[in-house]
Amino acid sequence: MGYKVAVVGATGNVGREILSILDERGFPADEVVALASRKSQGVEVSYGDKTLKVKALETYDFSDTDICLMSAGGAVSKEWSPKIGAQGCVVIDNSSQWRTDPDVPLIVPEVNADAIVGFTKKNIIANPNCSTAQLVVALKPLHDAATIKRVVVSTYQSVSGAGKDAMDELFSQTRAVFVSDPVEPKKFPKRIAFNLIPQIDVFMDDGFTKEEWKMVVETKKILDPKIKLVATCVRVPVFISHAESVNVEFEKELSAEDARKILREAPGILVVDTREPGGYTTPHEAAGEDATYISRLRDDPTVENGIAFWCVSDNLRKGAALNAVQIAEVLVNRKLITARSKAA
């Protein structure tokens, strides 16, 4: 018997990607329900070769639904996730609302799948920030091998991380530049076309942005609270996929060649690293792919035990939708939930 799955925020970038991935991976669902706000009721979305009509979250009964994949933002999740969980449906949330809650597991299946058992406290599981997800996939096998002391990471994050309006803004600004029209920033604080913006999310009192803070606290929660991490997060004029430049310092000796061998064997990672023009992965090639790509592996001569590398992943997939579906697969494969009823 299959499961009944609800996707909240089904009309958004990540919601649509979740529906696509559920079908691609053959998730054992007898029924998939697309949900969004009342204003989107009746909108049609694709699920494999089927078309689903969006229903209103506000009037939906979750009492016979097994899993809710929530991708509708923090405010919606804050209001609805506890209500849904209280009806016995497990919520896998893509927003930042629950990530730091000590009673909510923050899960990347390749990294800390065992921590998922804590979901029963609130029936909520959190998906990490997109930039954190790909980073910890790369760091986990290295940490196991040589114990990470310190990480310095600079991100190059695509506009899709800020939603469809952000993607539209990059497109419209790029066109405006070519035809000499005025460029008006709306979604971003400055022009994004042919530019870089060293701010993602709001500034905090210490000068870091909230995105940078998220990377620190989430890495500590998922991987190891002893790891020291500093991040600089930058928005770049790319539609899909986040890239990261990463420097890692270890307690024990670990060469770049050792790291290359370890990463080649690690789950969810593809090493593309030849020292010639084009011998690395860019955001363009990572778009639409499931893997976290590692390139430019080299020893860091500025510290005793250090390496540097380049990390790229599709932020809509591993950074959000794919990771959420993989969490659902862990629930099913480990028999942590059972289907409550056959779909009608």
Number of C-alpha atoms within 10 A of each C-alpha: 12 17 23 24 27 25 26 29 24 31 24 16 17 28 26 20 20 28 25 18 21 23 17 11 12 9 17 15 19 15 14 20 19 29 30 24 18 13 10 17 16 15 16 16 19 17 20 14 8 9 12 19 16 24 22 17 21 11 10 12 10 21 14 17 24 23 27 25 27 30 28 22 15 17 11 17 22 15 10 16 25 16 16 23 23 15 16 18 25 27 29 28 28 28 21 17 17 22 24 16 10 11 16 21 30 29 27 27 22 20 19 17 17 14 15 21 14 16 21 16 13 19 23 27 29 26 28 30 22 25 28 21 27 28 23 23 25 24 19 20 19 21 20 11 16 16 20 24 18 17 20 15 22 17 23 24 28 24 26 23 25 16 15 14 14 20 19 15 21 24 16 15 20 19 14 15 13 8 9 9 12 9 17 15 15 11 17 19 11 15 19 24 20 12 10 15 17 13 19 20 14 11 14 12 6 6 9 18 19 16 22 27 18 19 25 19 18 21 23 16 19 22 20 16 12 13 19 17 20 14 21 20 24 20 21 21 21 20 20 23 29 31 29 23 19 20 21 23 25 21 15 15 13 19 15 18 13 12 19 20 11 14 22 14 12 17 15 18 20 20 21 17 18 12 11 7 6 10 12 20 22 19 22 15 15 20 19 17 16 20 20 25 27 25 22 19 24 17 20 17 10 9 12 14 20 24 23 21 22 22 28 30 33 31 32 28 24 26 28 26 28 23 26 29 22 21 22 24 17 16 19 17 10 10 10 13 16 12 19 16 15 14 16 6
